[in-house]
Amino acid sequence: RIYGNADLIVTPTPYSKRLIENYPYVSCPVFALSNGIDLEEYAPNSEAVQAFVDYFKIEDGEKIIIGVGLPFVRKGLLDFIEVARQLPDITFIWFGHLPKIATQGKVLRTMRKKPNNLIFPGYISGPIIRGAFQKADALLFPSYEETEGIVVLEALASYLPVIVRDVPVYYEWLKAGDNCFKGENVDDFVRIINALYEMDVTAMVEEGYQIAQARSLEKVGQGLIEIY
């Protein structure tokens, strides 16, 4: 009903633009424009890295895969837990929190049976989470559905390799092997992570940073001016 009363709609990706345009009550123009990312916030920062290392007592040479998001089934948390179970020599950390009353029962039950190499620190902001993006070996973001995925932009802006589920929201802007890794299921994610540690991902993260750079707040702001 709100969409139907709008004079103009701005949505983060071509994927979400197509979804909205197919709503029967939308007749106004719809534009795709990223939410944007503050590149300076995710610039290299040794103090943030040290804050992360100190908080989690990270040892030299320790392998780390992070995930970020509310603990929903839709976010792929159950797959994240199973990947961690199959890779016991790697430390997995999932950042995100919901009150127990708002968390799905299946998620709570699975979280209680998590493997020892998986940490659920809850919601953490500031230098620690920024340090995680810079210190980790990859972001595993196995979400089944997004309108953009700001977490992905945060990782790309941090020169962090990104592993996502191969879903339509990424089709136009994330290319497997060029600026990210894509998988369909737990087996794919396990295979990708194992391969990651045998690869030189320098070119990939540089390409990924270009994606984030094209979505800087300055460029998004200019895009909003043009749309208005």
Disulfide bonds with the S-S distance in Angstrom:
none
